[in-house]
């Protein structure tokens, strides 16, 4: 997981929703020189996990995150939170989904 959130907040949310055990590693914004919309955080995550950017997938809810993934050449799925991305950012996404519940189904259909 790559997040710009503060470590304490991210850890709290992962524990609250009982998903921390599903994370191989977590990269925080303070670990990179440039935050989103720069690509640093996603490229560092790929490097740490030994994954090529084109083999990764980013799930994002913000335009800054979409820009970051786009600059890193990582496919990005947007799940809007507070607002839908503008037209430019929608074009930078592989797809827009309404909720995280749709991600697995989308991946399965994409790989069929």
PyMOL CGO cylinders between C-alpha atoms (Angstrom):
from pymol import cmd
from pymol.cgo import CYLINDER

trace = [
    CYLINDER, 0.00, 0.00, 0.00, 1.21, 3.51, -0.81, 0.3, 1, 1, 1, 1, 1, 1,
    CYLINDER, 1.21, 3.51, -0.81, -0.40, 6.34, 1.11, 0.3, 1, 1, 1, 1, 1, 1,
    CYLINDER, -0.40, 6.34, 1.11, 0.08, 10.04, 1.70, 0.3, 1, 1, 1, 1, 1, 1,
    CYLINDER, 0.08, 10.04, 1.70, -1.80, 9.69, 4.98, 0.3, 1, 1, 1, 1, 1, 1,
    CYLINDER, -1.80, 9.69, 4.98, 0.08, 10.01, 8.23, 0.3, 1, 1, 1, 1, 1, 1,
    CYLINDER, 0.08, 10.01, 8.23, 1.34, 6.66, 9.49, 0.3, 1, 1, 1, 1, 1, 1,
    CYLINDER, 1.34, 6.66, 9.49, -0.72, 6.73, 12.69, 0.3, 1, 1, 1, 1, 1, 1,
    CYLINDER, -0.72, 6.73, 12.69, -3.96, 7.44, 10.81, 0.3, 1, 1, 1, 1, 1, 1,
    CYLINDER, -3.96, 7.44, 10.81, -3.30, 4.80, 8.14, 0.3, 1, 1, 1, 1, 1, 1,
    CYLINDER, -3.30, 4.80, 8.14, -2.42, 2.15, 10.72, 0.3, 1, 1, 1, 1, 1, 1,
    CYLINDER, -2.42, 2.15, 10.72, -5.54, 2.99, 12.71, 0.3, 1, 1, 1, 1, 1, 1,
    CYLINDER, -5.54, 2.99, 12.71, -7.81, 2.63, 9.66, 0.3, 1, 1, 1, 1, 1, 1,
    CYLINDER, -7.81, 2.63, 9.66, -6.20, -0.62, 8.56, 0.3, 1, 1, 1, 1, 1, 1,
    CYLINDER, -6.20, -0.62, 8.56, -6.64, -2.10, 12.04, 0.3, 1, 1, 1, 1, 1, 1,
    CYLINDER, -6.64, -2.10, 12.04, -10.20, -0.76, 12.40, 0.3, 1, 1, 1, 1, 1, 1,
    CYLINDER, -10.20, -0.76, 12.40, -11.24, -2.44, 9.15, 0.3, 1, 1, 1, 1, 1, 1,
    CYLINDER, -11.24, -2.44, 9.15, -9.18, -5.58, 9.88, 0.3, 1, 1, 1, 1, 1, 1,
    CYLINDER, -9.18, -5.58, 9.88, -7.19, -5.46, 6.63, 0.3, 1, 1, 1, 1, 1, 1,
    CYLINDER, -7.19, -5.46, 6.63, -3.68, -4.72, 7.87, 0.3, 1, 1, 1, 1, 1, 1,
    CYLINDER, -3.68, -4.72, 7.87, -2.73, -8.39, 7.55, 0.3, 1, 1, 1, 1, 1, 1,
    CYLINDER, -2.73, -8.39, 7.55, -3.38, -8.22, 3.79, 0.3, 1, 1, 1, 1, 1, 1,
    CYLINDER, -3.38, -8.22, 3.79, -0.69, -5.59, 3.18, 0.3, 1, 1, 1, 1, 1, 1,
    CYLINDER, -0.69, -5.59, 3.18, 2.72, -6.89, 2.11, 0.3, 1, 1, 1, 1, 1, 1,
    CYLINDER, 2.72, -6.89, 2.11, 4.24, -3.51, 2.91, 0.3, 1, 1, 1, 1, 1, 1,
    CYLINDER, 4.24, -3.51, 2.91, 3.23, 0.10, 3.40, 0.3, 1, 1, 1, 1, 1, 1,
    CYLINDER, 3.23, 0.10, 3.40, 5.00, 3.14, 1.98, 0.3, 1, 1, 1, 1, 1, 1,
    CYLINDER, 5.00, 3.14, 1.98, 4.18, 6.51, 3.54, 0.3, 1, 1, 1, 1, 1, 1,
    CYLINDER, 4.18, 6.51, 3.54, 4.52, 9.94, 2.00, 0.3, 1, 1, 1, 1, 1, 1,
    CYLINDER, 4.52, 9.94, 2.00, 7.33, 10.90, 4.39, 0.3, 1, 1, 1, 1, 1, 1,
    CYLINDER, 7.33, 10.90, 4.39, 9.48, 8.13, 2.86, 0.3, 1, 1, 1, 1, 1, 1,
    CYLINDER, 9.48, 8.13, 2.86, 9.79, 9.87, -0.52, 0.3, 1, 1, 1, 1, 1, 1,
    CYLINDER, 9.79, 9.87, -0.52, 11.23, 13.19, -1.60, 0.3, 1, 1, 1, 1, 1, 1,
    CYLINDER, 11.23, 13.19, -1.60, 8.20, 14.37, -3.60, 0.3, 1, 1, 1, 1, 1, 1,
    CYLINDER, 8.20, 14.37, -3.60, 4.60, 13.66, -2.66, 0.3, 1, 1, 1, 1, 1, 1,
    CYLINDER, 4.60, 13.66, -2.66, 1.65, 13.21, -4.95, 0.3, 1, 1, 1, 1, 1, 1,
    CYLINDER, 1.65, 13.21, -4.95, 1.11, 14.26, -7.72, 0.3, 1, 1, 1, 1, 1, 1,
    CYLINDER, 1.11, 14.26, -7.72, 4.76, 13.28, -8.30, 0.3, 1, 1, 1, 1, 1, 1,
    CYLINDER, 4.76, 13.28, -8.30, 5.25, 9.58, -9.05, 0.3, 1, 1, 1, 1, 1, 1,
    CYLINDER, 5.25, 9.58, -9.05, 7.79, 8.96, -6.25, 0.3, 1, 1, 1, 1, 1, 1,
    CYLINDER, 7.79, 8.96, -6.25, 5.54, 7.06, -3.84, 0.3, 1, 1, 1, 1, 1, 1,
    CYLINDER, 5.54, 7.06, -3.84, 4.27, 4.57, -6.44, 0.3, 1, 1, 1, 1, 1, 1,
    CYLINDER, 4.27, 4.57, -6.44, 7.69, 4.01, -7.98, 0.3, 1, 1, 1, 1, 1, 1,
    CYLINDER, 7.69, 4.01, -7.98, 9.20, 3.41, -4.53, 0.3, 1, 1, 1, 1, 1, 1,
    CYLINDER, 9.20, 3.41, -4.53, 6.42, 0.94, -3.76, 0.3, 1, 1, 1, 1, 1, 1,
    CYLINDER, 6.42, 0.94, -3.76, 7.07, -0.97, -6.99, 0.3, 1, 1, 1, 1, 1, 1,
    CYLINDER, 7.07, -0.97, -6.99, 10.79, -1.02, -6.27, 0.3, 1, 1, 1, 1, 1, 1,
    CYLINDER, 10.79, -1.02, -6.27, 10.28, -2.23, -2.70, 0.3, 1, 1, 1, 1, 1, 1,
    CYLINDER, 10.28, -2.23, -2.70, 7.93, -5.00, -3.86, 0.3, 1, 1, 1, 1, 1, 1,
    CYLINDER, 7.93, -5.00, -3.86, 10.13, -5.87, -6.86, 0.3, 1, 1, 1, 1, 1, 1,
    CYLINDER, 10.13, -5.87, -6.86, 7.28, -5.21, -9.30, 0.3, 1, 1, 1, 1, 1, 1,
    CYLINDER, 7.28, -5.21, -9.30, 7.53, -3.41, -12.64, 0.3, 1, 1, 1, 1, 1, 1,
    CYLINDER, 7.53, -3.41, -12.64, 5.18, -0.39, -12.80, 0.3, 1, 1, 1, 1, 1, 1,
    CYLINDER, 5.18, -0.39, -12.80, 3.29, -1.83, -15.78, 0.3, 1, 1, 1, 1, 1, 1,
    CYLINDER, 3.29, -1.83, -15.78, 2.58, -4.96, -13.68, 0.3, 1, 1, 1, 1, 1, 1,
    CYLINDER, 2.58, -4.96, -13.68, 1.14, -2.94, -10.80, 0.3, 1, 1, 1, 1, 1, 1,
    CYLINDER, 1.14, -2.94, -10.80, -2.32, -1.50, -10.35, 0.3, 1, 1, 1, 1, 1, 1,
    CYLINDER, -2.32, -1.50, -10.35, -3.20, 1.64, -8.42, 0.3, 1, 1, 1, 1, 1, 1,
    CYLINDER, -3.20, 1.64, -8.42, -6.57, 2.23, -6.77, 0.3, 1, 1, 1, 1, 1, 1,
    CYLINDER, -6.57, 2.23, -6.77, -7.10, 5.96, -6.26, 0.3, 1, 1, 1, 1, 1, 1,
    CYLINDER, -7.10, 5.96, -6.26, -9.75, 8.41, -5.16, 0.3, 1, 1, 1, 1, 1, 1,
    CYLINDER, -9.75, 8.41, -5.16, -8.04, 11.70, -5.97, 0.3, 1, 1, 1, 1, 1, 1,
    CYLINDER, -8.04, 11.70, -5.97, -6.83, 13.60, -9.01, 0.3, 1, 1, 1, 1, 1, 1,
    CYLINDER, -6.83, 13.60, -9.01, -3.37, 14.01, -7.42, 0.3, 1, 1, 1, 1, 1, 1,
    CYLINDER, -3.37, 14.01, -7.42, -3.18, 10.23, -6.99, 0.3, 1, 1, 1, 1, 1, 1,
    CYLINDER, -3.18, 10.23, -6.99, -4.31, 9.67, -10.58, 0.3, 1, 1, 1, 1, 1, 1,
    CYLINDER, -4.31, 9.67, -10.58, -1.58, 12.05, -11.78, 0.3, 1, 1, 1, 1, 1, 1,
    CYLINDER, -1.58, 12.05, -11.78, 0.98, 10.23, -9.66, 0.3, 1, 1, 1, 1, 1, 1,
    CYLINDER, 0.98, 10.23, -9.66, 0.08, 6.81, -11.05, 0.3, 1, 1, 1, 1, 1, 1,
    CYLINDER, 0.08, 6.81, -11.05, -0.14, 8.17, -14.60, 0.3, 1, 1, 1, 1, 1, 1,
    CYLINDER, -0.14, 8.17, -14.60, 3.34, 9.69, -14.36, 0.3, 1, 1, 1, 1, 1, 1,
    CYLINDER, 3.34, 9.69, -14.36, 4.66, 6.38, -13.03, 0.3, 1, 1, 1, 1, 1, 1,
    CYLINDER, 4.66, 6.38, -13.03, 3.08, 4.56, -16.02, 0.3, 1, 1, 1, 1, 1, 1,
    CYLINDER, 3.08, 4.56, -16.02, 0.98, 2.43, -13.69, 0.3, 1, 1, 1, 1, 1, 1,
    CYLINDER, 0.98, 2.43, -13.69, -2.61, 1.61, -14.66, 0.3, 1, 1, 1, 1, 1, 1,
    CYLINDER, -2.61, 1.61, -14.66, -5.03, 3.31, -12.27, 0.3, 1, 1, 1, 1, 1, 1,
    CYLINDER, -5.03, 3.31, -12.27, -8.59, 2.56, -11.26, 0.3, 1, 1, 1, 1, 1, 1,
    CYLINDER, -8.59, 2.56, -11.26, -10.41, 5.49, -9.73, 0.3, 1, 1, 1, 1, 1, 1,
    CYLINDER, -10.41, 5.49, -9.73, -12.98, 4.95, -7.02, 0.3, 1, 1, 1, 1, 1, 1,
    CYLINDER, -12.98, 4.95, -7.02, -14.18, 8.52, -6.37, 0.3, 1, 1, 1, 1, 1, 1,
    CYLINDER, -14.18, 8.52, -6.37, -14.65, 9.56, -2.77, 0.3, 1, 1, 1, 1, 1, 1,
    CYLINDER, -14.65, 9.56, -2.77, -15.73, 13.18, -2.41, 0.3, 1, 1, 1, 1, 1, 1,
    CYLINDER, -15.73, 13.18, -2.41, -15.83, 14.19, -6.07, 0.3, 1, 1, 1, 1, 1, 1,
    CYLINDER, -15.83, 14.19, -6.07, -15.58, 12.66, -9.51, 0.3, 1, 1, 1, 1, 1, 1,
    CYLINDER, -15.58, 12.66, -9.51, -12.38, 13.41, -11.41, 0.3, 1, 1, 1, 1, 1, 1,
    CYLINDER, -12.38, 13.41, -11.41, -12.52, 15.93, -14.25, 0.3, 1, 1, 1, 1, 1, 1,
    CYLINDER, -12.52, 15.93, -14.25, -12.42, 14.79, -17.89, 0.3, 1, 1, 1, 1, 1, 1,
    CYLINDER, -12.42, 14.79, -17.89, -8.61, 14.86, -18.15, 0.3, 1, 1, 1, 1, 1, 1,
    CYLINDER, -8.61, 14.86, -18.15, -8.19, 12.67, -15.09, 0.3, 1, 1, 1, 1, 1, 1,
    CYLINDER, -8.19, 12.67, -15.09, -10.93, 10.28, -16.18, 0.3, 1, 1, 1, 1, 1, 1,
    CYLINDER, -10.93, 10.28, -16.18, -9.01, 9.75, -19.44, 0.3, 1, 1, 1, 1, 1, 1,
    CYLINDER, -9.01, 9.75, -19.44, -5.89, 8.90, -17.44, 0.3, 1, 1, 1, 1, 1, 1,
    CYLINDER, -5.89, 8.90, -17.44, -7.73, 6.09, -15.65, 0.3, 1, 1, 1, 1, 1, 1,
    CYLINDER, -7.73, 6.09, -15.65, -8.15, 2.53, -16.80, 0.3, 1, 1, 1, 1, 1, 1,
    CYLINDER, -8.15, 2.53, -16.80, -11.69, 2.73, -15.45, 0.3, 1, 1, 1, 1, 1, 1,
    CYLINDER, -11.69, 2.73, -15.45, -13.86, 4.41, -12.83, 0.3, 1, 1, 1, 1, 1, 1,
    CYLINDER, -13.86, 4.41, -12.83, -15.71, 2.22, -10.38, 0.3, 1, 1, 1, 1, 1, 1,
    CYLINDER, -15.71, 2.22, -10.38, -18.35, 3.10, -7.80, 0.3, 1, 1, 1, 1, 1, 1,
    CYLINDER, -18.35, 3.10, -7.80, -16.84, 1.11, -4.93, 0.3, 1, 1, 1, 1, 1, 1,
    CYLINDER, -16.84, 1.11, -4.93, -13.98, -1.14, -3.92, 0.3, 1, 1, 1, 1, 1, 1,
    CYLINDER, -13.98, -1.14, -3.92, -16.45, -4.03, -4.07, 0.3, 1, 1, 1, 1, 1, 1,
    CYLINDER, -16.45, -4.03, -4.07, -16.30, -3.81, -7.89, 0.3, 1, 1, 1, 1, 1, 1,
    CYLINDER, -16.30, -3.81, -7.89, -12.50, -4.07, -8.20, 0.3, 1, 1, 1, 1, 1, 1,
    CYLINDER, -12.50, -4.07, -8.20, -12.12, -7.86, -8.06, 0.3, 1, 1, 1, 1, 1, 1,
    CYLINDER, -12.12, -7.86, -8.06, -14.91, -8.40, -10.58, 0.3, 1, 1, 1, 1, 1, 1,
    CYLINDER, -14.91, -8.40, -10.58, -13.32, -5.82, -12.90, 0.3, 1, 1, 1, 1, 1, 1,
    CYLINDER, -13.32, -5.82, -12.90, -9.90, -7.52, -12.67, 0.3, 1, 1, 1, 1, 1, 1,
    CYLINDER, -9.90, -7.52, -12.67, -11.40, -10.95, -13.35, 0.3, 1, 1, 1, 1, 1, 1,
    CYLINDER, -11.40, -10.95, -13.35, -13.30, -9.67, -16.41, 0.3, 1, 1, 1, 1, 1, 1,
    CYLINDER, -13.30, -9.67, -16.41, -10.20, -7.82, -17.67, 0.3, 1, 1, 1, 1, 1, 1,
    CYLINDER, -10.20, -7.82, -17.67, -8.10, -10.97, -17.51, 0.3, 1, 1, 1, 1, 1, 1,
    CYLINDER, -8.10, -10.97, -17.51, -10.69, -13.22, -19.16, 0.3, 1, 1, 1, 1, 1, 1,
]
cmd.load_cgo(trace, "trace")
